[in-house]
Amino acid sequence: MHSAVVTTALLDLVPGVTGLAGYHPDAPLTGPAHHAVRSAAHGALSRLQRTEAQRAALRHAASLGVGSVHECGGPDISDEDDFTGLLALAAERPGPRVHGYWAERITDGEGARRIRELGAAGAAGDLFVDGSLGSHTACLHQPYQDAAHTGSAHLDAAEIAAHVTACTEAGLQAGFHAIGDAAVSAVVEGFRAASQSLGLARVRAARHRVEHAEMLTPETIAAFAELGLTASVQPAFDAAWGGDDGMYAQRLGVERARTLNPYAELLRTGVPLAFGSDSPVTPLDPWGTVRAAAFHRTPGHRISVRAGFTAHTRGGWRAVGRDDAGVLVPGAPADYAVWRAAELVVQAPDDRVARWSTDPRSGTPGLPDLTPGAKLPVCLRTVVSGQTVYVRPNE
């Protein structure tokens, strides 16, 4: 959602695109040029094509044991028809439920009413404070190692504070897309300003969220905990781009790259984690996501498989403000999946993570072996609200 290589045929659908900021004749398009071309591509789809694609996506999610999806829509990503159409589709047919977030900045009660009329759970999701590391558009305090600039800033602290204030006063979740350390700093500064005017307790009670939150420092992690912010994160990013030879290291240098996605420190500090995929950036892959967190490319950021499992089940529900779901207990929503796995183990890939938990005498329930290279569990059945929405063929 930040850059793209496009064909000349697609460019021809956007008169004047060569005069827009972000147009590059010999490189990916970014910024306004990219947004314009993406809108043209989406506009070329019929309503039927879009609905069929949404059905296919929800079917695929169900086949992977996903019972709930967080849809991060917004005017800079798709359009209102796409967003409301997905919510309607999910409501009218058995399958994963959809919690929708609409990434439009609001400043008053009228804006809040609009968010509610769309059926959104909050004015959050991909409300862009910056871009992405791959596109050199994530906003940094220090320049990229392989580009002589610090990326793009789309919102400043004052604009963030105004949005958070309006959402909090309206009883809505606010949230932002923030990847670079400067973007995360702006988010923290904005939330702090809102808490000074509204009171910290009121801001914490709203349980706002931040998408990605990759470049964190001990200071911004502590601020997340203080402000009650949920970190909605994607461990598959580290699996795809982490390590001393990966894209992160190319963009930032090895030392800065090693600081990214510090899940262990987030948990130690008390920051709620919710795991996701940011699909289509990385594929829907729940067990692969938990594996990526447990076997993070930077060992000091690894968490136990149990903690990763909790972040990808209960954590997702907590991110939408529900503390009574994501667990198998009487009274909880009857959402569950049945899996085939080779064996169940109590696994902490680094004994510094949870030295006690792997002792059989602890009684800690087992989970599938997620050691890299081991076969991941296969979903046999997915149940949402007590209704079976997927059965694996020939099982």
N, C-alpha and C positions, 0 to 999 in steps of 0.2 A: 504493500500500500504506500510505498514511498518512492519507488522508481520503477521504470520499465523500459525495455527495448521494444519498439513497435515497428510495424511494417509501414511502408510508404502508403499502402492502400488504406490503412487505418488513419494515418496522418491526413489523407485526403478528405476524411469525414469531418475534419476540424479546421475550417477556414481560419486563417490567421494564426495558427498554432506556432508558426516559426517566429512570431513576434512576442510570444509570451515568455515570461521569466521561467527559467528551467528548461528551455528548449536547447538541445545540443545536437547538431547534425551528425556527430560521430561518437556519441556516448548516450547512456540511458537518460531519459527525460526525468526531471524532478519538478517539484513545486507546482505552480499553476499550470504549466504545460502538461505535466503528468496528469493532474486532476481533470483537465479538459479532455484529454484523450481517453482516460478511463471512463468518463461519463459517456463519451461517444460509444465506447465498446459496450457498456451496459445498456445504452439506449438501443443498440442493434439487436438486443435479445427481445423476443416476444414474451408476453406474460406467461404463456404456456411453457416456454423453454425455462423460464426462471422458476416457475412452480415445480416443474419436473426435477430441476437441479436441487431445489430445496428438499423435495421428497427423498431424492437419492442420498443427500447428505444426512438426513435424519435416519434413514434406514441403515446407512453405514455406521452411524454413531451407535444405534441400537445393537448392531451386530458385534460391537466391541464392548458391550456392557455399559454403555453410557446411558444413564437415565435422565440426565438433565444437562442442558446446553446453555451457556451464557453467550448470547448474541450481542456483539459489540458493533452496532450500526451507527450511522451518522451521516450528515450531509456531505462530509468530505470523503465518504467511503462508498456509499451506494445512493439510495434515495428512500423517501418515506414509504413508497409502495412496496419496495423490497422488504423493508423492516416490518410493516404492518401485515404484509402478506405472509411472512414467515410465522408471525405470532398467531395469525388466524389459522394457518395450516396446522400448526402444532396443537391448537385447541380443538380442532374438529376431527382429528384422527388419532388412533392409538400410536404412541411412540414417545420418544424423549420429550419431556416438557422443555419449554424455552423461556428463559429469563432474559428479557431484552433490555439493553442499555442504549440510550440515544445520546450521541456525543455532540450535543449542541450547547454552547455556553449560554447561561441565563444570568440575568441580573435582577429579576423582580418576580413577583407572584404570577404575572401574566405568562412569563416564560415557563414557570413551574407548571402551570395549568396545561400548557402545550405539551410538555413532556408526559404528563399523565394521560392526556387525550390520545397520545400515540400508543399507550399501553406499556410504556417503559417503566422499569423498576427504578431507574435513576438517570440523571444527566451525567453519564460516566462512560467508561469504556475508552474508545480511542479518541478522546478529546485531546488533540495533539499539543503537547508542550514542546516536543521536538520530533525528530525523525528517527532514523535507524543508523546503526553503526555501519552496516554494509553499504549504505548509500552515502556515507560521510555526512549525514544530516542529523545524527544525534548531537545534542548540544553539550559541549565539553568545556571545562575550565581551562584546559591546556590544549593546544592544537593536536590534530591527528599526527601520527607518526608518518603516514604516507600521503598527507595532504596539508597544505599550509593554511589551514583555517580551523575554526572550532565548531563548525556545524550550523544548525538552524534553530532559532528560538521562535516559537509561534505564540507563546503566552508569557507575560511577565508575572512577577509575584503579585502585583496589584490586581491584575485581571483574574488570576487564580483565586485570590482572596474574595473578590466580588462574587465569583461563581460559587465558591464554597459557602459563603454567607447566604446567598439566595437559596441554595439547595437546603442548607441546614434549617433555615427559617421555614421552608416549605415542607420539611419532613422527608426530603428526598436524599438518596445517596448521591454524592458527587464523586467524581473520579477523573483521572487523567492518564494519558499515555506519556510516560517519562522514562527514558533510557539512559541518556548521558548524565554525568555527575552534575553538570550545571543545571540541567533540566530538573533533576531530583532536588537540587538545592532550592530552585525556584518554587517547586511544589511545597517543600517544607516551609519556606518563608511565607508563602501564601496561606497555608493552613494555620501557621502561627498567628498571622495577622488576623485571620478570621476568629481564631480562638480568643484573642485579646478583646475583640468587640462583642463576641457572643458568650464567652466563657468556655473554658476548656472542657468542662463536663458535657456541655451541650454538643460540642463538636465531636467528642469521643462517642457520645450516644448515637450519633448519626451513622457511624461505622462506614466512613468513606473508604475508597479504595484507589490503588495506583496500579496500573497495568505495566508489567515488565520490570521496572525498578532494578535495572541491571547494575549500574555503576553507583554503588553505595559506599559510604564511609562509616566508620563507627559513630560519627556525629549524626548523620542522617538516619542511620538505623535506630539510634536512641530516640530521635525525633519521631519516627514512625510509631515506636512503642508508646511514647508519651501522648501522641495525638490519636491513638487508636486506629491507625490506618492498616488496612489489609493489603498485603503484597500479593497481587495476582500475577504469578510468575510461570515461566515456561522452561523447565529443565532441559527439554530437547534442544534449546538454543545452545546450551553448553556442549551437549553431545555433538551437535553439528559444527560449532564454530569455536569451541574452546580449545585448550591445550596450547603448548608453546609454539606450534606451527600452524594454528588455525587462523581463521579470519580475524578474530578478536586481536590476536597478537600482531597480525599484519597492520591493523588499523591503529592500535594503541601502543604497541610494544609489549614485550613479554611481561614486564613488571605490572603495568596497569591492567593487562588482560587477566592476570592471576587474581585480581581483586573482584572480578565480576561474579554476579549471582551467588552471594555469600549466604547460602541457605542455613548453614549451621549457626552462624552468628545471628541471623534473624530470629531463629527459634530460641536461641539462648537469651536473647534480649526481650522476648515476649511478643514479637510481631506475628500476627496471624498469617499463615501461608495458605493460598489457594492455588493448586496446580491446574494448568490448562495447556493448550497446544498452540493457540493463536493461529489455528488452521485458517487458511491454507499455507501459512508461513512454514509450519512444520505439521506433519500429519497427526490426525487423531490416533493416539496410541497410549492408552492409559497405563498399562504395565511398563511399556518402554519409557514413559515419563517418570514413573517411580524409580525405575532402574537408573535413569540418567541422574537423578538427584542423589541416589545412594552411592553411585560410582562416579560422582562429579570428577571432571578432569583435574581439578585442584583439590587434593585430598582434604585439606583443611575445611573445605566447604561442604563435605559430605554429611548426610544425615542418615539415620537408620531407615531400613525399609518400612518399619512400622510407622515412623514419622511421615515418610513420603506417602504411604497409603492413606493416612489420616488427612494429609493435605489435599489428596485427590478425591476424597469422599466427603468427610465431614467439613473439610476446609471450604469446598465449593459452596455448600449450604450456608456456612457461616458468612461467606462473602455476600450473600443476598439477604443476610439478616435473620437467618433461621438457625437456631441452636438445637432444635428438637429433631433434626433430620440428619441423614448420612450415617446412621448407626442402626444395627439390628436389635432393637429393643421393643417391648410392648408399647404401643401407642405411637410409634414412629411411622411415617409413610412407608407403605409396603413397596419399597424400591430396592431391588437387589438383582444380582447376576449370579448365575451358576457357572463355575469354571472347571475345566479339566487341567490339572497340573500334575507334573511328575511326582513331586513331594512337597510337603510343607516344612519349613524350617524357621527358626528365629535367627534373623540375619542382621548383623551390623558389619558392613564391609571394612570398617576401621575400628579396632577395639577401643579407641579413644572415644568413639561416638556413644556407645552404650555397653560398657564392659559387663555390667550385671545382667543385661537383658537376654544374653544368649545362654545363660545357665538354665538348664531344664528345670531346676528347682524353683525358678521364678514364676513358672506357670504362664508365661507370656504366650499368647496364641501364635501359632505358626502362620507363615505366609509363603507363597511360592518362592522358590529359589530364583533370584534375579541376577545371579552372577553373569557378567557379560559372556555371551556365547551360549548360555543355557537357553533352552526353548521356553518361550513365554507361554503363559496360560492361554487356553482357547476358550472362548465364550460359548457356552452351550445354550443358555437361556437368559433373557433379560426381561425383568418384570418392573413395570412402572405403575404405581398406585394400585397394586394388586392385580394388574392386567398384564398378561404376557404380550410383549411387543416384538419379541424375536425368539425364534427357535432355530438352532443350527440344523441344516438339512442332514437327513440320514442319522440323526442322533435319537 
